[in-house]
Amino acid sequence: MLSEVEKYRMRLDEAKGFGKVYEIVKETVKRSMGKYCVGMMLFLEDLPLQVGAYHPVGTNNIIMNRSLTQIIEAATKSRRVVNSFIYSILLHEYLHALGYIKELAVRQLVYKISRESFGEDHIATHMARRGPWTILRELPLDEVEAPKRLIEVVKDFERTNQRYIV
């Protein structure tokens, strides 16, 4: 019988698409903190490469850096690494959406939830402890010039029939 940690590890390794990773984000937050919200939307936009994503306070939106995500996908062929990066970024912004505004507190929560969900030795926990950019240390991001494209809505990001306020 698999432990919760092993189940989450396997699900993250096998997740295909932002929506599947986001389901794991919501479940791990609910399991760890007993909190959740529904009705979130994900947008992909070409942001400065030093910005992973942001949550406009008072909205149900997460805007994720499309260019940075594509660089991660090109730099590694590991679905575990890519999904762990996406998990870390979405978890951080989801916590902001839940009302946690202070960056230091959110970073600490991302580490706590990642450690509880995946164990200390998982790449998602490593990214939570040291920052998701640790996997990009070897890449000269300052020299990369990201194209500016239109913002894109990720379809089927959250599949729920519940109202926003839970």
Contact map, one row per residue, 1 for C-alpha under 8 A:
1110000000000000000000000000000000000000000000000000000000000000000000000000000000000000000000000000000000000000000000000000000000000000000000000000000000000000000000
1111011000000000000000000000000000000000000000000000000000000000000000000000000000000000000000000000000000000000000000000000000000000000000000000000000000000000000000
1111111000000000000000000000000000000000000000000000000000000000000000000000000000000000000000000000000000000000000000000000000000000000000000000000000000000000000000
0111111100000000000000000000000000000000000000000000000000000000000000000000000000000000000000000000000000000000000010000000000000000000000000000000000000000000000000
0011111110000000000000000000000000000000000000000000000000000000000000000000000000000000000000000000000000000000000111100000000000000000000000000000000000000000000000
0111111111000000000000000000000000000000000000000000000000000000000000000000000000000000000000000000000000000000000001000000000000000000000000000000000000000000000000
0111111111100000000000000000000000000000000000000000000000000000000000000000000000000000000000000000000000000000000000000000000000000000000000000000000000000000000000
0001111111110000000000010000000000000000000000000000000000000000000000000000000000000000000000000000000000000000000011000000000000000000000000000000000000000000000000
0000111111111000000000000000000000000000000000000000000000000000000000000000000000000000000000000000000000000000000011000000000000000000000000000000000000000000000000
0000011111111100000000000000000000000000000000000000000000000000000000000000000000000000000000000000000000000000000000000000000000000000000000000000000000000000000000
0000001111111110000000010000000000000000000000000000000000000000000000000000000000000000000000000000000000000000000000000000000000000000000000000000000000000000000000
0000000111111110000010010000000000000000000000000000000000000000000000000000000100110000000000000000000000000000000000000000000000000000000000000000000000000000000000
0000000011111110000000000000000000000000000000000000000000000000000000000000001100100000000000000000000000000000000000000000000000000000000000000000000000000000000000
0000000001111111000000000000000000000000000000000000000000000000000000000000001100000000000000000000000000000000000000000000000000000000000000000000000000000000000000
0000000000111111100110000000000000000000000000000000000000000000000000000000000000100000000000000000000000000000000000000000000000000000000000000000000000000000000000
0000000000000111111110000000000000000000000000000000000000000000000000000000000000000000000000000000000000000000000000000000000000000000000000000000000000000000000000
0000000000000011111110000000000000000000000000000000000000000000000000000000000000000000000000000000000000000000000000000000000000000000000000000000000000000000000000
0000000000000001111111000000000000000000000000000000000000000000000000000000000000000100000000000000000000000000000000000000000000000000000000000000000001001000000000
0000000000000001111111100000000000000000000000000000000000000000000000000000000000000000000000000000000000000000000000000000000000000000000000000000000000011100000000
0000000000000011111111110000000000000000000000000000000000000000000000000000000000000000000000000000000000000000000000000000000000000000000000000000000000001000000000
0000000000010011111111111000000000000000000000000000000000000000000000000000000000100110000000000000000000000000000000000000000000000000000000000000000000000000000000
0000000000000000011111111100000000000000000000000000000000000000000000000000000000000010011000000000000000000000000000000000000000000000000000000000000000001100000000
0000000000000000001111111110000000000000000000000000000000000000000000000000000000000000000000000000000000000000000000000000000000000000000000000000000000000100000000
0000000100110000000111111111000000000000000000000000000000000000000000000000000000000010000000000000000000000000000000000000000000000000000000000000000000000000000000
0000000000000000000011111111100000000000000000000000000000000000000000000000000000000010011001000000000000000000000000000000000000000000000000000000000000000000000000
0000000000000000000001111111110000010000000000000000000000000000000000000000000000000000000000000000000000000000000000000000000000000000000000000000000000000000000000
0000000000000000000000111111111000000000000000000000000000000000000000000000000000000000000000000000000000000000000000000000000000000000000000000000000000000000000000
0000000000000000000000011111111100000000000000000000000000000000000000000000000000000000000000000000000000000000100010000000000000000000000000000000000000000000000000
0000000000000000000000001111111111110000000000000000000000000000000000000000000000000000000000000000000000000000100000000000000000000000000000000000000000000000000000
0000000000000000000000000111111111110000000000000000000000000000000000000000000000000000000000000000000000000000000000000000000000000000000000000000000000000000000000
0000000000000000000000000011111111000000000000000000000000000000000000000000000000000000000000000000000000000000000000000000000000000000000000000000000000000000000000
0000000000000000000000000001111111000000000000000000000000000000000000000000000000000000000000000000000000000000100100000000000000000000000000000000000000000000000000
0000000000000000000000000000111111100000000000000000000000000000000000000000000000000000000000000000000000000000000000000000000000000000000000000000000000000000000000
0000000000000000000000000000111111110000000000000000000000000000000000000000000000000000000000000000000000000000000000000000000000000000000000000000000000000000000000
0000000000000000000000000000110011111000000000000000000000000000000000000000000000000000000000000100000000000000000000000000000000000000000000000000000000000000000000
0000000000000000000000000100110001111100000000000000000000000000000000000000000000000000000000000100000000000000000000000000000000000000000000000000000000000000000001
0000000000000000000000000000000000111111000000000000000000000000000000000000000000000000000000001100000000000000000000000000000000000000000000000000000000000000000111
0000000000000000000000000000000000011111000000000000000000000000000000000000000000000000000000000000000000000000000000000000000000000000000000000000000000000101011111
0000000000000000000000000000000000001111100000000000000000010000000000000000000000000000000000000000000000000000000000000000000000000000000000000000000000000101011100
0000000000000000000000000000000000001111110000000000000000011100000000000000000000000000000000000000000000000000000000000000000000000000000000000000000000001100000000
0000000000000000000000000000000000000011111000000000000000011100000000000000000000000000000000000000000000000000000000000000000000000000000000000000000011001100000000
0000000000000000000000000000000000000001111100000000000000001111000000000000000000000000000000000000000000000000000000000000000000000000000000000000000011001000000000
0000000000000000000000000000000000000000111110000000000000001111000000000000000000000000000000000000000000000000000000000000000000000000000000000000001111000000000000
0000000000000000000000000000000000000000011111000000000000000011110000000000000000000000000000000000000000000000000000000000000000000000000000000000001111000000000000
0000000000000000000000000000000000000000001111100000000000000011111000000000000000000000000000000000000000000000000000000000000000000000000000000000111100000000000000
0000000000000000000000000000000000000000000111110000000000000000111100000000000000000000000000000000000000000000000000000000000000000000000000000111101000000000000000
0000000000000000000000000000000000000000000011111011000000000000111000000000000000000000000000000000000000000000000000000000000000000000000000000000000000000000000000
0000000000000000000000000000000000000000000001111110000000000000100000000000000000000000000000000000000000000000000000000000000000000000000000000100000000000000000000
0000000000000000000000000000000000000000000000111111000000000000101100000000000000000000000000000000000000000000000000000000000000000000000010000100000000000000000000
0000000000000000000000000000000000000000000000011111000000000000000000000000000000000000000000000000000000000000000000000000000000000000000000000000000000000000000000
0000000000000000000000000000000000000000000000111111110000000000100000000000000000000000000000000000000000000000000000000000000000000000000000000000000000000000000000
0000000000000000000000000000000000000000000000101111110000000001100100000000000000000000100000000000000000000000000000000000000000000000000000000000000000000000000000
0000000000000000000000000000000000000000000000000011111000000111100000000000000000000000110010000000000000000000000000000000000000000000000000000000000000000000000000
0000000000000000000000000000000000000000000000000011111100000111000000000000000000000000000010000000000000000000000000000000000000000000000000000000000000000000000000
0000000000000000000000000000000000000000000000000000111110111110000000000000000000000000000011011000000000000000000000000000000000000000000000000000000000000000000000
0000000000000000000000000000000000000000000000000000011111111100000000000000000000000000000000000000000000000000000000000000000000000000000000000000000000000000000000
0000000000000000000000000000000000000000000000000000001111100000000000000000000000000000000000011000000000000000000000000000000000000000000000000000000000000000000000
0000000000000000000000000000000000000000000000000000000111110000000000000000000000000000000000001000000000000000000000000000000000000000000000000000000000000000000000
0000000000000000000000000000000000000000000000000000001111111000000000000000000000000000000000001000000000000000000000000000000000000000000000000000000000000000000000
0000000000000000000000000000000000000011100000000000001101111100000000000000000000000000000000001000000000000000000000000000000000000000000000000000000000000000000000
0000000000000000000000000000000000000001111000000000001100111110000000000000000000000000000000000000000000000000000000000000000000000000000000000000000000000000000000
0000000000000000000000000000000000000001111000000000111100011111000000000000000000000000010011000000000000000000000000000000000000000000000000000000000000000000000000
0000000000000000000000000000000000000000011110000000111000001111100000000000000000000000000000000000000000000000000000000000000000000000000000000000000000000000000000
0000000000000000000000000000000000000000011110000001110000000111110000000000000000000000100000000000000000000000000000000000000000000000000000000000000000000000000000
0000000000000000000000000000000000000000000111111011100000000011111110000000000000000000000000000000000000000000000000000000000000000000000000000000000000000000000000
0000000000000000000000000000000000000000000111100000000000000001111111000000000000000000000000000000000000000000000000000000000000000000000000000000000000000000000000
0000000000000000000000000000000000000000000011101000000000000000111111100000000000000000000000000000000000000000000000000000000000000000000000000110000000000000000000
0000000000000000000000000000000000000000000001001001000000000000111111110000000000000000000000000000000000000000000000000000000000000000000000000000000000000000000000
0000000000000000000000000000000000000000000000000000000000000000111111111000000001000100000000000000000000000000000000000000000000000000000000000000000000000000000000
0000000000000000000000000000000000000000000000000000000000000000011111111100000000000000000000000000000000000000000000000000000000000000000000000000000000000000000000
0000000000000000000000000000000000000000000000000000000000000000001111111110000000000000000000000000000000000000000000000000000000000000000000000000000000000000000000
0000000000000000000000000000000000000000000000000000000000000000000111111111000001000000000000000000000000000000000000000000000000000001000000000000000000000000000000
0000000000000000000000000000000000000000000000000000000000000000000011111111100001000000000000000000000000000000000000000000000000000000000000000000000000000000000000
0000000000000000000000000000000000000000000000000000000000000000000001111111100000000000000000000000000000000000000000000000000000000000000000000000000000000000000000
0000000000000000000000000000000000000000000000000000000000000000000000111111100000000000000000000000000000000000000000000000000000000000000000000000000000000000000000
0000000000000000000000000000000000000000000000000000000000000000000000011111110011000000000000000000000000000000000000000000000000000000000000000000000000000000000000
0000000000000000000000000000000000000000000000000000000000000000000000001111111000000000000000000000000000000000000000000000000000000000000000000000000000000000000000
0000000000000000000000000000000000000000000000000000000000000000000000000001111111000000000000000000000000000000000000000000000000000000000000000000000000000000000000
0000000000001100000000000000000000000000000000000000000000000000000000000000111111100000000000000000000000000000000000000000000000000000000000000000000000000000000000
0000000000011100000000000000000000000000000000000000000000000000000000000000011111110000000000000000000000000000000000000010000000000000000000000000000000000000000000
0000000000000000000000000000000000000000000000000000000000000000000000000001011111111000000000000000000000000000000000000011000000000000000000000000000000000000000000
0000000000000000000000000000000000000000000000000000000000000000000010011001011111111100000000000000000000000000000000000000000000000000000000000000000000000000000000
0000000000011010000010000000000000000000000000000000000000000000000000000000001111111110000000000000000000000000000000000000000000000000000000000000000000000000000000
0000000000010000000000000000000000000000000000000000000000000000000000000000000111111111000000000000000000000000000000000011001000000000000000000000000000000000000000
0000000000000000000000000000000000000000000000000000000000000000000000000000000011111111100000000000000000000000000000000001001000010000000000000000000000000000000000
0000000000000000010010000000000000000000000000000000000000000000000010000000000001111111110000000000000000000000000000000000000000000000000000000000000000000000000000
0000000000000000000011011000000000000000000000000000000000000000000000000000000000111111111000000000000000000000000000000001000000000000000000000000000000000000000000
0000000000000000000000000000000000000000000000000000000000000000000000000000000000011111111100000000000000000100000000000001001100010000000000000000000000000000000000
0000000000000000000000000000000000000000000000000001100000000001000000000000000000001111111110000000000000000000000000000000000000010000000000000000000000000000000000
0000000000000000000001001000000000000000000000000000100000000100000000000000000000000111111111000000000000000000000000000000000000000000000000000000000000000000000000
0000000000000000000001001000000000000000000000000000000000000000000000000000000000000011111111100000000000000100000000000000000000000000000000000000000000000000000000
0000000000000000000000000000000000000000000000000000000000000000000000000000000000000001111111110000000001100100000000000000000000000000000000000000000000000000000000
0000000000000000000000000000000000000000000000000000111000000100000000000000000000000000111111111000000000000000000000000000000000000000000000000000000000000000000000
0000000000000000000000001000000000000000000000000000001000000100000000000000000000000000011111111100000000000000000000000000000000000000000000000000000000000000000000
0000000000000000000000000000000000000000000000000000000000000000000000000000000000000000001111111111000001000000000000000000000000000000000000000000000000000000000000
0000000000000000000000000000000000000000000000000000001010000000000000000000000000000000000111111111100001000000000000000000000000000000000000000000000000000000000000
0000000000000000000000000000000000001000000000000000001011110000000000000000000000000000000011111111000000000000000000000000000000000000000000000000000000000000000000
0000000000000000000000000000000000111000000000000000000000000000000000000000000000000000000001111111000000000000000000000000000000000000000000000000000000000000000000
0000000000000000000000000000000000000000000000000000000000000000000000000000000000000000000000111111100000000000000000000000000000000000000000000000000000000000000000
0000000000000000000000000000000000000000000000000000000000000000000000000000000000000000000000111111110011000000000000000000000000000000000000000000000000000000000000
0000000000000000000000000000000000000000000000000000000000000000000000000000000000000000000000010011111011000000000000000000000000000000000000000000000000000000000000
0000000000000000000000000000000000000000000000000000000000000000000000000000000000000000000000000001111111000000000000000000000000000000000000000000000000000000000000
0000000000000000000000000000000000000000000000000000000000000000000000000000000000000000000000000000111111100000000000000000000000000000000000000000000000000000000000
0000000000000000000000000000000000000000000000000000000000000000000000000000000000000000000000000000011111110000000000000000000000000000000000000000000000000000000000
0000000000000000000000000000000000000000000000000000000000000000000000000000000000000000000000000001111111111000000000000000000000000000000000000000000000000000000000
0000000000000000000000000000000000000000000000000000000000000000000000000000000000000000000100110001111111111100000000000000000000000000000000000000000000000000000000
0000000000000000000000000000000000000000000000000000000000000000000000000000000000000000000100000000001111111110000000000000000100000000000000000000000000000000000000
0000000000000000000000000000000000000000000000000000000000000000000000000000000000000000000000000000000111111111000000000000000000000000000000000000000000000000000000
0000000000000000000000000000000000000000000000000000000000000000000000000000000000000000000000000000000011111111100000000000000000000000000000000000000000000000000000
0000000000000000000000000000000000000000000000000000000000000000000000000000000000000001001100000000000001111111110000000000000100000000000000000000000000000000000000
0000000000000000000000000000000000000000000000000000000000000000000000000000000000000000000000000000000000111111111000000000100110000000000000000000000000000000000000
0000000000000000000000000000000000000000000000000000000000000000000000000000000000000000000000000000000000011111111100000000000000000000000000000000000000000000000000
0000000000000000000000000001100100000000000000000000000000000000000000000000000000000000000000000000000000001111111110000000000000000000000000000000000000000000000000
0000000000000000000000000000000000000000000000000000000000000000000000000000000000000000000000000000000000000111111111100001100100000000000000000000000000000000000000
0000000000000000000000000000000000000000000000000000000000000000000000000000000000000000000000000000000000000011111111110100100000000000000000000000000000000000000000
0000100000000000000000000000000100000000000000000000000000000000000000000000000000000000000000000000000000000001111111110000000000000000000000000000000000000000000000
0001100110000000000000000001000000000000000000000000000000000000000000000000000000000000000000000000000000000000111111100000000000000000000000000000000000000000000000
0000110110000000000000000000000000000000000000000000000000000000000000000000000000000000000000000000000000000000011111111101100000000000000000000000000000000000000000
0000100000000000000000000000000000000000000000000000000000000000000000000000000000000000000000000000000000000000011111111100100000000000000000000000000000000000000000
0000000000000000000000000000000000000000000000000000000000000000000000000000000000000000000000000000000000000000001101111100110000000000000000000000000000000000000000
0000000000000000000000000000000000000000000000000000000000000000000000000000000000000000000000000000000000000000000001111110110000000000000000000000000000000000000000
0000000000000000000000000000000000000000000000000000000000000000000000000000000000000000000000000000000000000000001001111111110000000000000000000000000000000000000000
0000000000000000000000000000000000000000000000000000000000000000000000000000000110010000000000000000000000000000000000001111111000000000000000000000000000000000000000
0000000000000000000000000000000000000000000000000000000000000000000000000000000010011011000000000000000000000000010001000111111100000000000000000000000000000000000000
0000000000000000000000000000000000000000000000000000000000000000000000000000000000000000000000000000000000000010011001111111111110000000000000000000000000000000000000
0000000000000000000000000000000000000000000000000000000000000000000000000000000000000000000000000000000000000000000000011111111111100000000000000000000000000000000000
0000000000000000000000000000000000000000000000000000000000000000000000000000000000011001000000000000000000000000000000000011111111111110000000000000000000000000000000
0000000000000000000000000000000000000000000000000000000000000000000000000000000000000001000000000000000000100110010000000001111111110000000000000000000000000000000000
0000000000000000000000000000000000000000000000000000000000000000000000000000000000000000000000000000000000000010000000000000111111100000000000000000000000000000000000
0000000000000000000000000000000000000000000000000000000000000000000000000000000000000000000000000000000000000000000000000000011111110100000000000000000000000000000000
0000000000000000000000000000000000000000000000000000000000000000000000000000000000000000000000000000000000000000000000000000011111111100000000000000000000000000000000
0000000000000000000000000000000000000000000000000000000000000000000000000000000000001001100000000000000000000000000000000000001101111110000000000000000000000000000000
0000000000000000000000000000000000000000000000000000000000000000000000000000000000000000000000000000000000000000000000000000001000111111100000000000000000000000000000
0000000000000000000000000000000000000000000000000000000000000000000000000000000000000000000000000000000000000000000000000000001001111111100000000000000000000000000000
0000000000000000000000000000000000000000000000000000000000000000000000000000000000000000000000000000000000000000000000000000001000011111110000000000000000000000000000
0000000000000000000000000000000000000000000000000000000000000000000000010000000000000000000000000000000000000000000000000000000000001111111000000000000000000000000000
0000000000000000000000000000000000000000000000000000000000000000000000000000000000000000000000000000000000000000000000000000000000001111111100000000000000000000000000
0000000000000000000000000000000000000000000000000000000000000000000000000000000000000000000000000000000000000000000000000000000000000011111100000000000000000000000000
0000000000000000000000000000000000000000000000000000000000000000000000000000000000000000000000000000000000000000000000000000000000000001111110000000000000000000000000
0000000000000000000000000000000000000000000000000000000000000000000000000000000000000000000000000000000000000000000000000000000000000000111111110000000000000000000000
0000000000000000000000000000000000000000000000001000000000000000000000000000000000000000000000000000000000000000000000000000000000000000001111110000000000000000000000
0000000000000000000000000000000000000000000000000000000000000000000000000000000000000000000000000000000000000000000000000000000000000000000111111000000000000000000000
0000000000000000000000000000000000000000000000000000000000000000000000000000000000000000000000000000000000000000000000000000000000000000000111111000000000000000000000
0000000000000000000000000000000000000000000000000000000000000000000000000000000000000000000000000000000000000000000000000000000000000000000111111100000000000000000000
0000000000000000000000000000000000000000000000000000000000000000000000000000000000000000000000000000000000000000000000000000000000000000000001111110000000000000000000
0000000000000000000000000000000000000000000001011000000000000000001000000000000000000000000000000000000000000000000000000000000000000000000000011111000000000000000000
0000000000000000000000000000000000000000000001000000000000000000001000000000000000000000000000000000000000000000000000000000000000000000000000001111100000000000000000
0000000000000000000000000000000000000000000001000000000000000000000000000000000000000000000000000000000000000000000000000000000000000000000000000111110000000000000000
0000000000000000000000000000000000000000000011000000000000000000000000000000000000000000000000000000000000000000000000000000000000000000000000000011111000000000000000
0000000000000000000000000000000000000000000010000000000000000000000000000000000000000000000000000000000000000000000000000000000000000000000000000001111100000000000000
0000000000000000000000000000000000000000001111000000000000000000000000000000000000000000000000000000000000000000000000000000000000000000000000000000111110000000000000
0000000000000000000000000000000000000000001110000000000000000000000000000000000000000000000000000000000000000000000000000000000000000000000000000000011111000000000000
0000000000000000000000000000000000000000111100000000000000000000000000000000000000000000000000000000000000000000000000000000000000000000000000000000001111100000000000
0000000000000000010000000000000000000000111100000000000000000000000000000000000000000000000000000000000000000000000000000000000000000000000000000000000111111000000000
0000000000000000000000000000000000000000000000000000000000000000000000000000000000000000000000000000000000000000000000000000000000000000000000000000000011111000000000
0000000000000000001000000000000000000000000000000000000000000000000000000000000000000000000000000000000000000000000000000000000000000000000000000000000001111110000000
0000000000000000011101000000000000000001110000000000000000000000000000000000000000000000000000000000000000000000000000000000000000000000000000000000000001111110000000
0000000000000000001001100000000000000111100000000000000000000000000000000000000000000000000000000000000000000000000000000000000000000000000000000000000000011111000000
0000000000000000000000000000000000000000000000000000000000000000000000000000000000000000000000000000000000000000000000000000000000000000000000000000000000011111100000
0000000000000000000000000000000000000110000000000000000000000000000000000000000000000000000000000000000000000000000000000000000000000000000000000000000000000111110000
0000000000000000000000000000000000000000000000000000000000000000000000000000000000000000000000000000000000000000000000000000000000000000000000000000000000000011111000
0000000000000000000000000000000000000110000000000000000000000000000000000000000000000000000000000000000000000000000000000000000000000000000000000000000000000001111101
0000000000000000000000000000000000000110000000000000000000000000000000000000000000000000000000000000000000000000000000000000000000000000000000000000000000000000111111
0000000000000000000000000000000000001110000000000000000000000000000000000000000000000000000000000000000000000000000000000000000000000000000000000000000000000000011111
0000000000000000000000000000000000001100000000000000000000000000000000000000000000000000000000000000000000000000000000000000000000000000000000000000000000000000001111
0000000000000000000000000000000000011100000000000000000000000000000000000000000000000000000000000000000000000000000000000000000000000000000000000000000000000000011111
